[in-house]
Structure formats: C-alpha cells, structure tokens
Amino acid sequence: MDRDANCLEATRSFMSSVWREGSRAINLIAISLLCIVGIAMALRGHRTLLIIFGNVERQGPTKFTSYDIMSATNNYTTMLASGGFGSVYKGTFIDGSVAAVKVLRGGVSAKRMEEQFMAEVGTIGRVHHMNLVRLIGFCVEKDTTALVYEYMSNGSLDKHLFASEKNKNLAFEKLHEIAVGTARGIAYLHEECQERIIHYDIKPQNILLDHNLHPKVSDFGLAKLCSSEKSYVTMTGLRGTPGYAAPELWMPFRVTHKCDLYSFGMLLFEIVGRRRNLAGNVPESQEWLPMRGWKKFESENLRDLITGCGIEDKDEEMAERMVKIALWCVQYKPELRPKMSDVVKMLEGSMDVADPSNPFQHLMDEADQVDSSIDGGLSTLEGTESSICNSTRMKKQRTYPDCRTRKCFSCRNRDSNIGSSRYERLVPFAKHCAKSFYPKKEKKRR
C-alpha cells in the first residue's frame, strides 16, 4: 500500500511538472505567434503605404478621399493644365512623391464626366507599360471626382514642338526616339493587351515627357476596350480632335483600331516639321504639311521638304523614313494602314519602308469634280443671268433686295464696274434669282 501511495504521488508530481513546462511552451508558442502576427500586420501596413504612394506598380489604382486630394494639391494651388473636362494640378503626398491630379469638374455634364472617368480607370488602370502614363489612384466623392497620375516633369510634347525658335532645344535624334517610344505604347494597346484598347485621341498634347524625356501616352478619356477578334467597333458619338482624327471617325464608316494609326501619322508630320500641320503664321505652311509632303515625295524631292524644316544632313535619311511612314499611316482606307508593331520596326530601321500610295487621291478627285461642276454651273448662270435681266427689265423690273436702284445685280455691276470676279458677281446674283423667282408663299387668309 505504501509503495502504491508513493508511486501515485510520484506520478502526480511528474504530471504537475509536465503541465508547468507545457504551459510555458504554450505561452512561448503563443507569444511567438503574436510576434509573427504583429510583424505581418506591420508589413501589411507598410505595404498599404507603398500602394498608396504608388511604389507597388503591380497593384491596381488606389482610392483616395477628397481630403487626400485637397491636401496633396495644397487646395488646388499649382495648375499644370486645363481642358474641357477639368484641370490638372501638381500634388505632393506625405512621403514627398509628386503626382499629377486631374480634377474632373466645371462645365461638364455628369454623364460625360462619368464616361471619361470610367474610360480612364477601365483602360489605363489595368495596364502597365513604360510608354504609357501610370494611373496611381482616383477619388470619387460627392464633391470631388479626380484621377491621380505619375508626374511628368517635362510636360507635353506640343510645348517642345511648337515653341519659339529659341526654345526648341530637342535634337532631331531625340524627337525620333520620342516617336519610337510613342509607337511602342500604342502597339502595346493594340496588340499586347488581353482586350484591345483604342485611344482615339493621339496628338502632341497627349504625349507626356518624363525627366529623361521618355514619352508616355496619356489621356484615356476617349479610349475604348474592344475584343481583338472584332474587326470594327460601334461608335456612339464623335471622337477625336480635328486635324488628328481619322476620316472614318467623322463619316458613316466602320471604325477600327487603325484610326490611331492615322492620328500617329499626323503626329509624325508635326515632329518632322516641328510645327503644326497647318499654321497660318508660317509663310511656307500655307499648304497643308501632309499634302506638301506627298507632293515632294511624288516628285522625288523630299530633300527640299526636309531642308525647309531645318533638319541637318546627318538626320536626312531618318527624316525621309519618317515622312514615308507618316504617308502610310494617313492612308484614306484603314486597311491600307500598317500595324502599329510594323510601324515600330520601320521607325527602328529593322523593316524596310515601301513607297506609299497617294493617301490624298480622294481629295484630288473630289476637287476635280467640284471644279468641273463649278465651271459648268457658272457657264449656265452666266447665260441665265443675261436672259433674266432682259426679262426683268421688260416686265416689272424686280428690285434686287439690297439694291438702291431699280436694277438687278448684273446691271448694276456693268454700270459701276464692281465685282469683276466671276464668284463675286454670280454668288449674289444667284441669291437674287432665288429670292426673285421663288418667293415665299403667302398664308391664306381665313
């Protein structure tokens, strides 16, 4: 009995010691787990900060509050640019990182604002490329709708292309690099995304330059997603900027992603010329630059155009290549325009550039038709003018509406010898005939 009692006591003592040690082990494990959780939470908090300030590029855009936007922009102090959809301000966040804050407001309907906001977040917010501006975050609140982009310290390309002569400090080789980078960004949108993205508004104002003058395509407010398998997209309204927008965007034709190629071609012409395609303040620009480029190419005299644009001899071959590529990009029929990836290869020199066909043949054909119609119409009007004048004098001498005498326009013209031009003489005469021989019907009296 004593032995059993001793054994039982020894067992209890052993179990108590095991329990105490086990409790210590459990406590140690619990403390370790708490430490791990704390470290994880700290890392998570740090990661959240990194996302907010744009250092984790693989994450989606961050949602900011209106207070964040107001604080970053110092109550909208420094404006970088303004447009129809709002203004862009310079913003500085807590960690010192700088961003461009685009605030959508003022003069824009709620529907249009929503469409632009959804277009930008739904397109650029889901893609990443070195030649596309990065969307950091956004804000959607009752009184504030804003988009936060990475800051591009050298502004937009148009400020460098269209600056005064003393401020044009970009070498042509650098402009060529900008053209190549822009083409790469558009090629990524068209051919490398899961869903093709059509930008619709490629122009110098939407090409931004960072501190190293690397180009990035921006402003996706008109952009649209479409399946890569679809050959065309459905348009619900006019898009693009006159002078850069493809003809099919303004006509009842089917629209494809090739409309961006046309806009890029117009951009190439402006890069080569370092001026707008039609600038009234430059004497040699009275003729549309793309048309002038075609005429010089057709006459095998591109050197004249390039020399006139102030391009040095060492860059002549590069400039000729760019003009030929631009002529391919602005072809009237979209199916004749090359793929954007082929444009990149041609600009880089890894693909030969074939001689382009005339992209403006349709304009020349229409001009010939108009000229022949005008000539025929003027001949008819001149014959009709004489007979009607005699008829009116023989009858009641109908008074020309703006005439102080009782003579028709052609009679006054012969008497006063005014308006020797056929157009100056016949256009008012045509209006006179329309009012004289097609009077408004009088309302019947009840």
HUCORLIN-V472702 format. One line per field, one symbol per residue. psi: psi as a letter, one per 20 degrees, with the letter a starting at -180 (. if undefined). Layout:
psi = ???
//
This chain:
psi = ghghgggghhgggghghggghhggggggggggghgggggghghggghgghggjkinhirrqqprrhggghghjlllgophrqahjbqpqpqprhjiqqrpoooorojpqhggggggghgghifhijqpqikpqpogarpnrgipoqporqpohjbqhhhhgjrrhijnjpqhhhhghggggghgghhghhiiqgppppgilprhhjoqpahjkpqppankhiqpqqqhhpirqppirqqrpphhpqhiijrlrppriihhgghhghggghggikrqhooiipgijhppgghhgghhghjllhhggghhjkprhhjgggggghgggghghkqgphiiqrqhhhgggghijipqorpqroikhhhhghggggghgggghhgghgghgghhghghhhdjmpppgjpirlqrghghghgikqmhqhghhhghghhgghhgimqqpqppp.
//
